[in-house]
Each structure stands twice: as C-alpha cells, then as structure tokens.
Amino acid sequence: MSNVSYYTPEGLKKLKDELAHLEQVERPRVSQEIADARDKGDLSENAEYHAAKEEQSLLETKIAKLKNVVANARIIDESQLDTSKILIHSIVKIKNSANGMEFSYTLVADSESDVRNGKLSVNSPIGKGLLGKEVGDVAEIQVPNGMMTFEILEITR
C-alpha cells in the first residue's frame, strides 16, 4: 500500500540525494567489505564476513524503503493552496493559551520535520491538531503530557 507524502522541492531533493548516496557510495563500500572478508578464507567462522552481510541486508532494506518514499512523494504547488486554513506547508503562528508564549511553525512531511528550526510534522500530535484550523480558531490538542490549547494567530505560505 502506498502512502503519498507531500514535500517541498528542497525536501524531495534531500531524499533523492540520500538515496543516490546510499546506492552509489554505501552499496559499493559494503560490497567491497564483503569481497575483502571473503578473501580471508573460511566463511563459517569469519565474523567480518557475517557483519558485512548483515550491514548489506540493512542497507538494502533502507534503500528499498527510501525508493518507496521517493516514488510516492509529491511536490505541492503552494500557489493552489487555500491560505485561509492550516494545511501542509502552511507557516502558522500560534499562541499557547496556558503560558501566553507564541510560536511559529511550518507544517511539513515527517522526513522534513525539525522542531528546532521551526518545522513541525503534520503527523505529530500538534501538527494533526492544527490541520484545517483558521485564524482565530482555538485548537485543543491532546499531547503526551496532557491537553494543550493554542490560539491560531496567523497563517501564511
């Protein structure tokens, strides 16, 4: 089953660059490690060989998963989005009702998430709770530490 994910052009480029690195740099390195270990003789008691084979298996799994993500990735045409509601790639300014602190986040796909740099996953509890809200709305969001309430102050792209 495919899960379509939406990315910025930069986010999709980052995914493709990581995939290219794994296929063009890491895969040949691991293959060389296997060949070097194989040249050392008896494979049944060769820990280097078994470790390299395990690394190869993990690498191939990671490559397959990343290929699936890239295949199902879509770039959003932000000019076609409704700016009155919070959607993926919205830049939203919110106010925590409990302490009055204001935050600004860009809602992004999971792989682009970086809270320290203001990029919040749309699949996080807060991200899910903000989706579809409009300026002036109050979002009550269940987070691991309890219920949080945010006022939506501003939505931009």
C-alpha positions as CSV (number, residue, x, y, z in Angstrom):
1,M,0.0,0.0,0.0
2,S,1.4,3.4,-1.0
3,N,1.4,6.4,1.2
4,V,1.6,9.6,-0.7
5,S,3.6,12.3,1.1
6,Y,3.9,15.9,0.2
7,Y,7.3,17.7,0.1
8,T,8.9,21.0,-0.6
9,P,11.3,20.9,-3.6
10,E,14.2,21.1,-1.1
11,G,12.8,18.2,1.0
12,L,12.4,15.9,-2.1
13,K,15.9,16.8,-3.3
14,K,17.3,15.9,0.1
15,L,15.6,12.5,-0.1
16,K,16.8,11.8,-3.6
17,D,20.4,12.9,-2.6
18,E,20.3,10.5,0.3
19,L,19.1,7.7,-2.0
20,A,21.8,8.4,-4.5
21,H,24.5,8.4,-1.7
22,L,23.3,5.0,-0.4
23,E,23.2,3.5,-3.9
24,Q,26.4,5.0,-5.3
25,V,28.7,5.2,-2.2
26,E,27.5,3.0,0.6
27,R,26.4,0.0,-1.6
28,P,29.8,-0.3,-3.3
29,R,31.6,0.1,0.0
30,V,29.7,-2.7,1.6
31,S,30.2,-4.9,-1.4
32,Q,33.9,-4.3,-1.2
33,E,33.9,-5.2,2.5
34,I,32.1,-8.5,1.7
35,A,34.7,-9.2,-1.0
36,D,37.6,-8.4,1.3
37,A,36.2,-10.6,4.1
38,R,35.5,-13.5,1.6
39,D,39.1,-13.4,0.5
40,K,40.2,-14.2,4.1
41,G,39.1,-17.8,3.9
42,D,36.6,-19.9,5.8
43,L,33.3,-18.1,5.8
44,S,31.7,-20.1,8.5
45,E,33.9,-18.6,11.2
46,N,34.5,-15.2,9.5
47,A,32.9,-12.5,11.7
48,E,33.9,-9.7,9.3
49,Y,32.0,-11.5,6.5
50,H,28.9,-12.0,8.6
51,A,29.0,-8.4,9.8
52,A,29.3,-7.1,6.3
53,K,26.5,-9.3,5.1
54,E,24.3,-8.0,7.9
55,E,25.2,-4.4,7.0
56,Q,24.4,-5.2,3.4
57,S,21.0,-6.5,4.4
58,L,20.2,-3.4,6.5
59,L,21.4,-1.1,3.7
60,E,19.3,-2.8,1.0
61,T,16.2,-2.5,3.3
62,K,16.9,1.2,3.8
63,I,17.3,1.7,0.1
64,A,14.1,-0.1,-0.7
65,K,12.1,1.9,1.8
66,L,13.6,5.2,0.6
67,K,12.8,4.3,-3.0
68,N,9.2,3.7,-2.0
69,V,9.1,7.1,-0.2
70,V,10.5,8.9,-3.3
71,A,8.2,7.0,-5.6
72,N,5.2,8.2,-3.6
73,A,6.5,11.7,-3.0
74,R,4.6,14.7,-4.4
75,I,5.6,18.3,-4.5
76,I,2.8,20.7,-3.5
77,D,2.0,23.7,-5.8
78,E,1.7,26.1,-2.9
79,S,0.0,28.7,-5.2
80,Q,-3.0,26.5,-5.5
81,L,-3.5,26.0,-1.7
82,D,-6.2,27.6,0.4
83,T,-4.4,30.2,2.6
84,S,-7.4,30.6,4.9
85,K,-6.8,27.2,6.6
86,I,-3.8,25.4,8.0
87,L,-2.5,22.8,5.5
88,I,0.8,21.1,4.9
89,H,3.5,23.7,4.2
90,S,1.5,26.4,6.0
91,I,3.5,28.7,8.2
92,V,1.4,29.1,11.3
93,K,1.8,31.4,14.3
94,I,0.2,30.1,17.4
95,K,-0.2,31.2,21.0
96,N,-0.1,28.8,23.9
97,S,-3.1,29.7,26.0
98,A,-1.6,28.3,29.2
99,N,1.6,30.5,29.3
100,G,1.0,33.1,26.5
101,M,4.1,32.0,24.6
102,E,3.9,32.5,20.8
103,F,5.5,30.0,18.3
104,S,5.8,29.9,14.6
105,Y,6.0,26.6,12.7
106,T,6.0,25.4,9.2
107,L,4.0,22.1,8.8
108,V,6.0,19.6,6.8
109,A,6.2,15.9,6.0
110,D,7.7,13.6,8.6
111,S,11.1,13.4,6.9
112,E,11.5,17.2,6.8
113,S,10.5,17.6,10.5
114,D,13.0,19.7,12.5
115,V,11.3,21.3,15.5
116,R,14.5,23.3,16.5
117,N,14.3,25.0,13.1
118,G,10.5,25.5,13.2
119,K,9.5,22.6,11.0
120,L,6.7,20.5,12.6
121,S,5.5,17.2,11.2
122,V,1.9,17.2,10.1
123,N,1.7,13.7,11.7
124,S,2.8,14.9,15.1
125,P,0.0,15.5,17.7
126,I,0.3,19.3,17.4
127,G,0.5,19.1,13.6
128,K,-2.6,17.0,13.4
129,G,-4.5,19.2,15.8
130,L,-3.7,22.3,13.8
131,L,-4.7,21.0,10.3
132,G,-7.8,22.6,9.0
133,K,-7.9,25.4,11.6
134,E,-8.3,29.0,10.6
135,V,-7.1,32.3,12.1
136,G,-8.9,33.0,15.3
137,D,-9.7,29.3,16.0
138,V,-8.7,27.7,19.2
139,A,-7.1,24.2,18.9
140,E,-7.4,21.9,21.9
141,I,-4.7,19.2,21.3
142,Q,-4.1,16.0,23.2
143,V,-0.3,15.6,23.6
144,P,1.6,13.0,25.7
145,N,1.8,15.5,28.7
146,G,-2.0,16.2,28.6
147,M,-4.2,18.7,26.9
148,M,-2.8,21.9,25.3
149,T,-4.7,24.8,23.9
150,F,-3.4,27.1,21.2
151,E,-4.9,30.1,19.5
152,I,-4.3,30.4,15.8
153,L,-2.8,33.9,15.3
154,E,-1.6,33.9,11.7
155,I,-1.4,31.6,8.6
156,T,1.0,32.3,5.7
157,R,2.7,30.3,3.0
